[in-house]
Amino acid sequence: MLDTTWIQPPFDIVRAAHAELIVTDLQRAKEFYVHLLGLVVSEERQNVIYLRGYEERLHHSLALRQGPVAMLDHLAFRVASPEHLVLLARFYEQQGCPVRWVQNEEEGMEQALRVQDPCGFIVEFFYFMQPVESLLRRYDLYRGSHIQRIDHFNLHVPDVQSAFDYYKQLGFRCSEYTVTSSPDKQLWAAWLYRKPTIHDVALTNGTGPRLHHLGFWVSEAQDILHTCDRFAAAGQNMAIERGPGRHGVSNAFFLYLRDPDDFRIELYTCDYFTGDPDFEPMRWTVDDPRRGTFWGHIAPVSWFEESSLVKGLDGKPAQLQLASLKERPMTVI
């Protein structure tokens, strides 16, 4: 039986806040994220573009930076106050993790804490980011997929149980989880949250550390259907990897796209509220055909096997470890 008891640490992580991707062709990436998906450009420099959704009030939720190898640079979470950065630094130092304070390394940000976490990802924590105008009600400016905000990170990790235990220490709660078939029933995937929705982070069994996908929230299912039509009309139908469909896990309506560097992007809507103090997580088995796609559709092999590299402390792709569990479902999360 999985222990999902909530642990409340002395620091308060608010939500998944932004990610930075290293892309090999910034102009091709801009065509995908700005002209097709319709993300808003907050700021553009020679080698980096900062983007956000229409609802967002902070400078950026996605940064695209030119580089020689496509990989995740870092993930970032916002905390509730500047003092909590100090508490997090102390926590990671006690864990024996590399810790570094950064200043003005991203446009719109001042001080932040960067660590390499026990799962092998470079993770940033911050409190302040330059505020910008929310365009939520500027319907006259809406373009592309009408993306409102960043929602979650999905990570391929070789040992989901140890990653789950680590995120529990950070104060994350579990909304849903998947176990392998009897008799062992080991943890295969978990959805963990800080904001009161299904997840800020999903942990999936697989070779890692790798980034499986970034999830972005749209207001309604029609935005996802419109995206499919838009990509097809632009001759970019091959970018559609999976969906549209409805997940069993999370109940969300979804679409998965692949960008020019094969980063996987999910458009996501219609999940549910998890903010009640007595909320109990839902358990699935890996062989339940409704889990990955509620309608029973089988996902492509690429969805299981392919994920994006992540940057290590030396600036090169982090060394990978094989997944500890070999079982693979017929459908996916």
Disulfide bonds with the S-S distance in Angstrom:
none
